[in-house]
Amino acid sequence: MSSLDLAQGATTTRMELAQAYGGSPYGGGIVPANQSQNIFVFSDPAAGREHDYTFDGRADDDEYGILYLYTGAGQTGDQQLTDRNKSLLNHAQDGRDVHLFVADGTVGDSTTVKQRYLGQVVVDPVLPFVERWSGEEGSAGRRLYVFRLRPVPGGTLALTDEDVMQPAPSTEALPVPWEPDVAMETTIVPPEQHTTDSTTANVTGGPRTVIRREGRLVSAYKAHLASLGHVVHRFQIRVEGEKGAFLTDIYDATDNVLYEAKGKALREQVRMAIGQLLDYRRHIDVPDGLRLAVLMPEEPTADLRELLEAEDIALVTQTADGFTGFPLPPAAS
């Protein structure tokens, strides 16, 4: 399973790893070791807080199992999907194994950090990363790429309670800018990794296709609004006592409309969109008269359209030559 001669849960140092497998023993949390075709990922949530991010650690398990979040490389300015971040993102097609470590004290009285080996991981093939913002002093700081790591198929991670991501100390809804869209098609998992139900490496193209369809839909609608001179952004929301953060879809500041996009017009998707919109509305700070809308690639069934109407949620769908349902009708008085 692992290409390292190291037991999960055991500790080592970066120097010892470099001497045995190559790669640099200094600086940077993503270290390619070319001579052994490995990539070492060193997570240190305490050090991350010094660089204004707090997204590292074990997130809540989802339907696909264990999920560990890791903020990419770049300590100043917006992070980029280049260099070491790119090497991690593309590790599968490059034939590199990824090994995850977490800082675990120091060696004796020295400043040398002990690295506890959690295990071999893969970047989630369905959703490799999410964008987050550092949120400095209540305003959008710098863009971060937070990688979603899973145990290798058939494996697990030697996680402890100390490795769990810390919950947010307070609730915050941070307006964040739209950045140039990032292609999600770069991560490809080789067929031989599709061998177990233990991680998303086993998942078929369905979930990934829906995510991509949703991304293209959002991009097209954002461009449509921009062409009309509308100002759009979104919100990063962190909730007190909960781990991580989440992003809304499009907020049209010009028309005061919050949109939730879905890649399919199915009942499950419509119901999820309604719940998300009602949840988001509770946290964001916008002018009175906010309207809610669902953005979809095609019309849902008549019953689902009635459900949206009953909840006073508008529907915008994509057509061959644009969008129908826009502009939204005036808010009910």
C-alpha positions in Angstrom: 0.0 0.0 0.0 2.5 2.6 1.2 5.7 3.2 -0.7 7.3 4.4 2.6 9.1 2.2 5.0 7.3 3.9 7.9 4.4 2.7 10.1 1.3 4.9 10.3 1.4 6.8 13.6 5.2 6.7 13.8 7.2 10.0 13.9 10.1 11.1 11.9 11.7 14.4 10.8 11.8 16.1 7.5 15.6 15.6 7.3 15.3 11.9 7.8 12.6 11.7 5.1 14.9 13.7 2.7 17.8 11.5 3.4 15.8 8.3 2.7 13.5 9.4 -0.1 14.8 12.7 -1.5 13.1 16.1 -1.5 14.0 19.2 0.5 14.2 19.1 4.3 13.5 22.8 4.5 10.5 25.1 4.1 7.2 24.5 2.3 4.4 22.2 3.2 4.3 20.4 -0.2 7.6 18.6 -0.9 8.1 16.6 -4.1 10.7 13.9 -3.8 11.6 13.2 -7.4 14.0 10.4 -6.8 11.3 8.3 -5.1 8.3 9.6 -7.0 6.7 10.7 -3.7 5.1 13.9 -2.6 5.3 14.7 1.2 2.5 16.9 2.6 3.3 18.5 6.0 0.3 19.8 7.8 0.7 22.1 10.8 -2.5 23.9 11.8 -0.8 25.9 14.5 1.7 27.4 11.9 -1.2 27.9 9.5 -2.8 30.3 11.9 0.3 32.4 11.8 -0.3 32.9 8.1 -4.1 33.8 8.5 -5.7 30.4 7.6 -7.4 27.9 9.8 -8.7 25.3 7.3 -6.4 22.4 8.0 -7.4 19.2 9.7 -9.9 16.4 9.6 -13.2 17.6 8.5 -16.5 15.8 9.2 -16.7 12.5 7.4 -19.1 12.4 4.4 -20.7 9.7 2.4 -17.4 8.8 0.9 -15.5 8.4 4.2 -12.6 10.2 5.8 -11.8 13.7 4.5 -8.7 15.7 5.5 -8.4 19.4 4.4 -5.0 20.9 3.6 -4.3 24.5 2.6 -2.0 24.8 -0.3 1.4 26.5 -0.7 1.8 30.3 -0.7 2.2 32.3 2.4 1.6 35.8 0.9 -0.8 37.0 -1.7 -3.3 34.9 -3.6 -2.3 31.3 -3.9 -1.9 29.9 -7.4 -2.4 26.4 -8.9 1.3 26.3 -10.0 4.5 24.8 -8.9 4.0 22.7 -5.7 0.2 23.1 -5.7 0.1 21.9 -9.2 2.3 18.9 -8.4 -0.1 17.9 -5.6 -3.2 18.5 -7.8 -1.8 16.4 -10.6 -0.1 13.7 -8.6 -2.2 10.8 -10.0 -1.5 11.3 -13.6 2.2 12.0 -12.8 2.5 8.7 -11.0 3.4 10.1 -7.6 2.3 8.8 -4.2 1.3 11.4 -1.7 2.1 10.9 2.0 0.5 13.0 4.7 2.2 14.1 7.9 1.2 16.4 10.8 3.4 18.3 13.1 3.6 16.6 16.5 5.9 18.5 18.9 9.7 18.8 18.7 12.7 16.5 19.1 13.8 16.9 22.7 14.7 20.5 23.5 15.5 21.4 19.9 13.4 23.3 17.4 13.3 20.3 15.0 9.6 19.4 14.4 8.5 15.8 14.7 6.3 14.7 11.8 3.7 12.1 12.6 2.8 9.9 9.6 -0.9 9.8 9.0 -0.7 7.6 5.9 -0.9 7.6 2.1 -3.6 9.8 0.5 -5.0 10.8 -2.8 -6.5 14.1 -3.9 -10.3 13.7 -4.1 -10.9 12.9 -7.7 -14.5 14.3 -7.7 -13.8 17.7 -6.0 -10.0 18.1 -5.7 -10.0 21.5 -3.9 -12.2 24.3 -2.8 -11.4 28.0 -2.8 -11.4 29.9 0.5 -10.4 33.3 1.7 -8.3 34.2 4.7 -10.7 36.9 5.9 -8.4 39.4 7.4 -10.1 41.9 9.8 -13.6 41.2 8.4 -12.8 41.7 4.8 -11.7 39.3 2.1 -8.0 38.7 2.4 -6.2 36.4 0.1 -7.5 33.5 -1.9 -6.4 30.0 -0.7 -6.7 26.6 -2.3 -7.8 24.0 0.2 -7.1 20.5 -1.0 -9.5 17.6 -0.1 -7.4 14.6 0.7 -8.7 11.0 1.1 -7.0 7.8 2.2 -5.8 5.7 -0.7 -8.3 3.1 -1.8 -8.4 0.3 0.8 -6.5 2.4 3.3 -7.1 4.5 6.3 -5.4 7.3 8.2 -3.8 7.2 11.7 -5.8 10.2 12.9 -6.2 11.3 16.6 -8.5 13.7 18.3 -5.8 16.4 18.0 -6.0 16.2 14.2 -9.7 17.3 14.0 -10.2 20.7 12.5 -11.1 23.3 15.1 -14.6 24.7 15.0 -15.2 28.4 14.2 -15.2 30.6 17.3 -17.9 32.9 15.9 -20.3 33.2 12.9 -19.0 35.3 10.0 -20.4 35.9 6.6 -17.6 37.4 4.5 -18.2 39.0 1.1 -15.6 37.6 -1.3 -14.7 38.5 -4.9 -15.1 36.3 -7.9 -11.7 35.2 -9.2 -11.0 33.8 -12.7 -12.6 30.4 -13.0 -10.3 27.5 -12.4 -10.6 24.4 -14.5 -11.4 21.3 -12.4 -10.7 18.8 -15.2 -7.0 18.5 -14.5 -7.2 15.8 -11.9 -7.5 12.3 -13.3 -7.4 9.1 -11.2 -6.0 6.1 -13.0 -8.5 3.2 -13.5 -6.5 0.9 -11.3 -7.3 3.1 -8.3 -11.1 2.4 -8.7 -11.0 -0.6 -6.5 -12.9 0.1 -3.3 -15.9 1.8 -1.8 -13.7 3.4 0.9 -12.9 6.6 -0.9 -14.2 8.7 -3.8 -11.7 7.1 -6.1 -14.4 4.5 -6.6 -17.1 7.0 -7.6 -18.2 7.0 -11.2 -18.2 10.1 -13.4 -21.7 11.1 -12.2 -20.9 13.4 -9.3 -17.9 14.9 -11.1 -20.0 15.6 -14.2 -22.7 17.3 -12.1 -20.1 19.5 -10.4 -18.6 20.5 -13.8 -22.0 21.2 -15.2 -22.8 23.4 -12.2 -19.5 25.2 -12.6 -20.1 25.9 -16.3 -23.6 27.1 -15.5 -22.4 29.5 -12.8 -19.7 30.8 -15.1 -22.1 31.4 -18.0 -24.7 33.2 -15.8 -22.0 35.3 -14.1 -20.8 36.4 -17.5 -24.4 37.1 -18.5 -24.9 39.4 -15.4 -21.6 41.1 -16.0 -22.5 41.8 -19.6 -25.5 43.7 -18.2 -23.3 45.7 -15.8 -24.4 43.9 -12.7 -22.1 43.7 -9.7 -21.7 40.1 -8.5 -19.8 38.4 -5.7 -20.4 35.7 -3.2 -20.2 35.0 0.6 -17.9 32.8 2.6 -19.8 31.7 5.7 -18.3 30.2 8.9 -20.7 29.2 11.7 -19.8 29.2 15.3 -19.1 25.8 16.6 -18.8 24.2 13.2 -15.8 23.2 11.2 -14.6 24.7 8.0 -16.4 27.2 5.8 -18.7 27.2 2.8 -19.3 29.5 -0.1 -22.6 30.7 -1.6 -23.1 30.7 -5.3 -23.9 34.0 -7.1 -25.0 37.1 -5.2 -26.2 39.8 -7.6 -25.7 43.0 -5.6 -27.3 45.1 -8.3 -30.7 43.3 -8.1 -30.2 42.0 -4.5 -30.7 38.4 -5.5 -29.0 35.3 -4.0 -28.7 32.4 -6.5 -28.1 28.8 -5.8 -27.0 26.8 -8.8 -27.5 23.1 -9.4 -26.1 20.9 -12.2 -29.3 18.8 -12.5 -33.0 19.7 -12.3 -33.9 16.7 -10.0 -36.0 16.7 -6.9 -33.0 16.1 -4.7 -31.2 19.0 -6.2 -34.2 21.4 -5.9 -34.8 20.5 -2.3 -31.2 20.9 -1.5 -31.1 24.3 -3.2 -34.1 25.5 -1.2 -32.5 24.5 2.1 -29.2 26.1 1.2 -30.9 29.4 0.3 -32.9 29.6 3.5 -29.8 28.8 5.5 -27.6 31.3 3.7 -30.2 34.0 4.0 -30.0 33.8 7.8 -26.3 34.7 7.9 -25.6 37.2 5.1 -25.8 41.0 5.6 -27.5 42.5 2.6 -30.1 45.3 2.1 -33.8 44.5 2.9 -35.8 42.9 0.1 -33.4 40.1 -0.7 -34.8 37.7 -3.3 -33.9 34.1 -3.6 -33.5 32.1 -6.9 -32.5 28.7 -8.1 -30.3 28.5 -11.2 -30.6 25.3 -13.3 -29.5 24.0 -16.7 -33.1 23.0 -17.6 -36.6 23.2 -16.1 -37.6 20.8 -13.3 -41.0 19.1 -13.3 -44.2 21.1 -12.8 -44.5 19.9 -9.2 -41.0 21.2 -8.4 -41.8 24.5 -10.0 -44.8 24.7 -7.8 -42.7 23.9 -4.8 -40.3 26.8 -5.6 -43.3 29.2 -6.2 -44.8 28.1 -2.8 -41.5 29.0 -1.1 -41.3 32.4 -3.0 -38.1 31.3 -4.7 -37.6 32.3 -8.4 -36.4 29.9 -11.1 -33.8 30.8 -13.8 -32.9 28.2 -16.4 -30.4 28.1 -19.2 -31.6 28.1 -22.8 -29.8 27.7 -26.1 -29.4 31.4 -26.5 -29.3 32.7 -22.9 -31.5 32.4 -19.8 -35.2 32.4 -19.1 -36.7 33.7 -15.9 -34.3 36.7 -15.8 -34.9 39.5 -15.0 -36.7 38.4 -11.8 -40.1 39.9 -11.1 -40.2 42.6 -8.5 -40.2 41.5 -4.8 -43.6 41.0 -3.3 -44.6 44.0 -1.2 
